[in-house]
Amino acid sequence: MIEELRSELTQVNQAIIGLEQLAQGQGKGRGRPPAWMKEAEADAPKKRGRPPGKKNQDKLER
């Protein structure tokens, strides 16, 4: 039982280290995001409205 708890403690510590590294925000990563991050973004509400920069683009076309 003690060995199981020690292995769980190791896993929790590794998870904490990983989350701390993500929180530091080492800039935008290159390439495709991991699958778990893509799933988290899919659960987030969709942004509505005009995309940034589109407002100025319309004025230039006229």
DSSP file (Angstrom, degrees, kcal/mol; ACC not computed):
  #  RESIDUE AA STRUCTURE BP1 BP2  ACC     N-H-->O    O-->H-N    N-H-->O    O-->H-N    TCO  KAPPA ALPHA  PHI   PSI    X-CA   Y-CA   Z-CA
    1    1 A M     >        0   0    0      0, 0.0     4,-2.1     0, 0.0     5,-0.2   0.000 360.0 360.0 360.0 -40.5    0.0    0.0    0.0
    2    2 A I  H  >  +     0   0    0      1,-0.2     4,-2.3     2,-0.2     5,-0.2   0.891 360.0  52.9 -64.8 -38.8    2.9    2.4    0.8
    3    3 A E  H  > S+     0   0    0      2,-0.2     4,-2.3     1,-0.2    -1,-0.2   0.898 107.6  51.6 -63.3 -40.2    4.5    1.6   -2.5
    4    4 A E  H  > S+     0   0    0      1,-0.2     4,-2.3     2,-0.2    -2,-0.2   0.917 110.2  48.8 -62.0 -43.2    1.2    2.5   -4.3
    5    5 A L  H  X S+     0   0    0     -4,-2.1     4,-2.3     1,-0.2    -1,-0.2   0.885 110.1  51.4 -64.6 -38.3    1.0    5.8   -2.5
    6    6 A R  H  X S+     0   0    0     -4,-2.3     4,-2.1     2,-0.2    -1,-0.2   0.902 110.1  48.7 -65.7 -39.8    4.6    6.6   -3.4
    7    7 A S  H  X S+     0   0    0     -4,-2.3     4,-2.1     2,-0.2    -2,-0.2   0.895 111.8  49.6 -67.8 -37.7    4.0    5.9   -7.1
    8    8 A E  H  X S+     0   0    0     -4,-2.3     4,-2.5     2,-0.2    -2,-0.2   0.892 109.2  52.6 -64.8 -39.3    0.9    8.1   -7.0
    9    9 A L  H  X S+     0   0    0     -4,-2.3     4,-2.5     2,-0.2    -2,-0.2   0.896 108.3  50.6 -62.4 -40.6    2.9   10.8   -5.3
   10   10 A T  H  X S+     0   0    0     -4,-2.1     4,-2.2     2,-0.2    -1,-0.2   0.917 111.1  48.3 -63.0 -43.4    5.5   10.6   -8.1
   11   11 A Q  H  X S+     0   0    0     -4,-2.1     4,-2.1     2,-0.2    -2,-0.2   0.898 111.8  49.3 -64.4 -41.0    2.7   10.9  -10.7
   12   12 A V  H  X S+     0   0    0     -4,-2.5     4,-2.4     2,-0.2    -2,-0.2   0.913 110.4  50.7 -65.5 -42.1    1.1   13.9   -9.0
   13   13 A N  H  X S+     0   0    0     -4,-2.5     4,-2.2     1,-0.2    -2,-0.2   0.901 110.2  49.7 -62.6 -40.4    4.5   15.6   -8.7
   14   14 A Q  H  X S+     0   0    0     -4,-2.2     4,-2.2     1,-0.2    -1,-0.2   0.895 110.4  50.5 -65.0 -39.4    5.2   15.1  -12.4
   15   15 A A  H  X S+     0   0    0     -4,-2.1     4,-2.3     2,-0.2    -2,-0.2   0.897 109.6  50.8 -64.7 -40.1    1.7   16.5  -13.3
   16   16 A I  H  X S+     0   0    0     -4,-2.4     4,-2.4     2,-0.2    -2,-0.2   0.911 109.6  50.1 -63.7 -42.9    2.4   19.5  -11.1
   17   17 A I  H  X S+     0   0    0     -4,-2.2     4,-2.0     1,-0.2    -2,-0.2   0.919 110.9  49.7 -62.1 -43.5    5.7   20.1  -12.8
   18   18 A G  H  X S+     0   0    0     -4,-2.2     4,-1.9     1,-0.2    -2,-0.2   0.908 111.6  48.0 -62.4 -42.5    4.1   19.9  -16.2
   19   19 A L  H  X S+     0   0    0     -4,-2.3     4,-2.4     1,-0.2    -1,-0.2   0.877 109.5  53.0 -67.2 -37.2    1.3   22.3  -15.3
   20   20 A E  H  X S+     0   0    0     -4,-2.4     4,-1.5     2,-0.2    -1,-0.2   0.894 108.3  50.7 -64.7 -38.5    3.8   24.8  -13.9
   21   21 A Q  H  X S+     0   0    0     -4,-2.0     4,-0.6     1,-0.2     5,-0.4   0.893 111.1  48.3 -65.9 -39.1    5.8   24.7  -17.2
   22   22 A L  H >< S+     0   0    0     -4,-1.9     3,-1.0     1,-0.2    -2,-0.2   0.893 108.6  54.4 -65.7 -38.7    2.5   25.3  -19.1
   23   23 A A  H 3< S+     0   0    0     -4,-2.4    -1,-0.2     1,-0.3    -2,-0.2   0.809  98.2  63.1 -66.5 -29.3    1.7   28.2  -16.8
   24   24 A Q  H 3< S-     0   0    0     -4,-1.5    -1,-0.3    -5,-0.1    -2,-0.2   0.755  99.5-142.4 -67.1 -22.4    5.0   29.9  -17.5
   25   25 A G    <<  -     0   0    0     -3,-1.0     2,-1.1    -4,-0.6    -3,-0.1   0.991  11.7-157.8  59.4  76.7    4.0   30.2  -21.1
   26   26 A Q        -     0   0    0     -5,-0.4    -1,-0.2     1,-0.2    -4,-0.1  -0.015  52.2 -89.3 -76.2  34.9    7.2   29.5  -22.9
   27   27 A G  S    S-     0   0    0     -2,-1.1     2,-0.3    -3,-0.1    -1,-0.2  -0.153  73.7 -33.6  81.4 176.5    5.8   31.4  -25.9
   28   28 A K        -     0   0    0     -3,-0.1     2,-0.1     1,-0.1     0, 0.0  -0.546  67.0-130.5 -72.4 129.6    3.7   29.8  -28.7
   29   29 A G        -     0   0    0     -2,-0.3     2,-0.3     1,-0.1    -1,-0.1  -0.422  21.1-115.0 -75.8 155.1    4.8   26.3  -29.4
   30   30 A R  S    S+     0   0    0     -2,-0.1     2,-0.1     2,-0.1    -1,-0.1  -0.651  72.2  11.8 -90.2 147.7    5.5   25.3  -33.0
   31   31 A G  S    S-     0   0    0     -2,-0.3    -2,-0.1     2,-0.0     0, 0.0  -0.333 106.5 -15.8  89.5-168.5    3.5   22.7  -34.7
   32   32 A R        -     0   0    0      1,-0.1     3,-0.1    -2,-0.1    -2,-0.1  -0.471  69.5-115.6 -75.0 138.9    0.2   21.1  -33.9
   33   33 A P        -     0   0    0      0, 0.0    -1,-0.1     0, 0.0     5,-0.1  -0.360  42.3 -89.0 -70.1 156.2   -1.1   21.3  -30.3
   34   34 A P     >  -     0   0    0      0, 0.0     4,-1.9     0, 0.0     3,-0.4  -0.225  37.2-111.2 -62.1 157.6   -1.5   18.1  -28.3
   35   35 A A  H  > S+     0   0    0      1,-0.2     4,-2.1     2,-0.2     5,-0.2   0.873 116.5  54.2 -59.8 -40.1   -4.8   16.3  -28.6
   36   36 A W  H  > S+     0   0    0      1,-0.2     4,-1.5     2,-0.2    -1,-0.2   0.848 109.0  48.8 -66.8 -31.4   -5.8   17.0  -25.0
   37   37 A M  H  > S+     0   0    0     -3,-0.4     4,-1.9     2,-0.2    -1,-0.2   0.871 109.2  52.3 -74.2 -36.0   -5.3   20.8  -25.6
   38   38 A K  H  X S+     0   0    0     -4,-1.9     4,-1.7     1,-0.2    -2,-0.2   0.892 108.7  50.9 -65.2 -39.3   -7.3   20.6  -28.8
   39   39 A E  H  X S+     0   0    0     -4,-2.1     4,-1.3     1,-0.2    -1,-0.2   0.881 108.1  52.4 -65.2 -38.2  -10.2   18.9  -26.9
   40   40 A A  H  X S+     0   0    0     -4,-1.5     4,-0.7     1,-0.2    -1,-0.2   0.878 109.0  49.8 -66.6 -36.8  -10.1   21.6  -24.2
   41   41 A E  H >< S+     0   0    0     -4,-1.9     3,-0.5     1,-0.2    -1,-0.2   0.842 105.5  57.5 -68.9 -33.1  -10.4   24.3  -26.9
   42   42 A A  H 3< S+     0   0    0     -4,-1.7    -1,-0.2     1,-0.2    -2,-0.2   0.827 104.0  52.6 -67.2 -30.6  -13.3   22.5  -28.5
   43   43 A D  H 3< S+     0   0    0     -4,-1.3    -1,-0.2    -3,-0.1    -2,-0.2   0.698  91.6  94.9 -76.9 -19.8  -15.2   22.7  -25.1
   44   44 A A  S << S-     0   0    0     -4,-0.7    -3,-0.0    -3,-0.5     2,-0.0  -0.375  91.2 -93.8 -72.0 150.5  -14.7   26.5  -24.9
   45   45 A P        -     0   0    0      0, 0.0     2,-0.1     0, 0.0    -1,-0.1  -0.345  45.1-106.7 -65.0 146.7  -17.4   28.8  -26.2
   46   46 A K        -     0   0    0      1,-0.1     2,-0.3    -3,-0.1    -4,-0.0  -0.454  30.4-116.8 -74.0 144.1  -17.0   29.9  -29.8
   47   47 A K        -     0   0    0     -2,-0.1     2,-0.3     2,-0.0    -1,-0.1  -0.620  33.0-159.5 -79.7 139.2  -16.0   33.5  -30.4
   48   48 A R        +     0   0    0     -2,-0.3     2,-0.2     2,-0.1    -1,-0.0  -0.814  40.7  41.0-118.0 159.6  -18.5   35.6  -32.3
   49   49 A G  S    S-     0   0    0     -2,-0.3    -2,-0.0     2,-0.0     0, 0.0  -0.530  93.7 -21.0 106.9-171.3  -18.3   38.7  -34.2
   50   50 A R        -     0   0    0     -2,-0.2     3,-0.1     1,-0.1    -2,-0.1  -0.527  68.1-112.1 -77.9 137.2  -16.0   40.3  -36.7
   51   51 A P    >   -     0   0    0      0, 0.0     3,-1.8     0, 0.0     4,-0.4  -0.344  45.8 -87.4 -65.2 151.0  -12.4   39.0  -36.8
   52   52 A P  T 3  S+     0   0    0      0, 0.0     0, 0.0     0, 0.0     0, 0.0  -0.325 114.1  19.7 -59.7 138.7   -9.7   41.4  -35.7
   53   53 A G  T 3> S+     0   0    0     -3,-0.1     4,-1.3     1,-0.0     3,-0.0   0.230  94.1 103.1  88.0 -15.0   -8.5   43.6  -38.5
   54   54 A K  H <> S+     0   0    0     -3,-1.8     4,-1.9     1,-0.2    -1,-0.0   0.852  73.3  60.9 -69.1 -34.3  -11.5   43.0  -40.7
   55   55 A K  H  > S+     0   0    0     -4,-0.4     4,-1.1     1,-0.2    -1,-0.2   0.916 107.5  43.4 -60.8 -45.4  -13.0   46.4  -39.8
   56   56 A N  H  > S+     0   0    0      1,-0.2     4,-1.4     2,-0.2    -1,-0.2   0.817 108.6  59.1 -69.6 -31.1  -10.0   48.3  -41.3
   57   57 A Q  H  X S+     0   0    0     -4,-1.3     4,-1.4     1,-0.2    -1,-0.2   0.885 101.1  55.1 -67.3 -38.7   -9.9   46.0  -44.3
   58   58 A D  H  X S+     0   0    0     -4,-1.9     4,-0.9     1,-0.2    -1,-0.2   0.882 106.0  51.9 -62.4 -38.7  -13.5   47.0  -45.2
   59   59 A K  H  < S+     0   0    0     -4,-1.1     3,-0.3     1,-0.2    -1,-0.2   0.848 107.2  52.9 -67.1 -34.1  -12.6   50.7  -45.2
   60   60 A L  H  < S+     0   0    0     -4,-1.4    -1,-0.2     1,-0.2    -2,-0.2   0.815 104.0  56.4 -71.6 -30.5   -9.6   50.1  -47.6
   61   61 A E  H  <        0   0    0     -4,-1.4    -1,-0.2     1,-0.2    -2,-0.2   0.764 360.0 360.0 -74.7 -24.6  -11.8   48.3  -50.1
   62   62 A R     <        0   0    0     -4,-0.9    -1,-0.2    -3,-0.3    -2,-0.1   0.469 360.0 360.0 -74.5 360.0  -14.2   51.2  -50.6
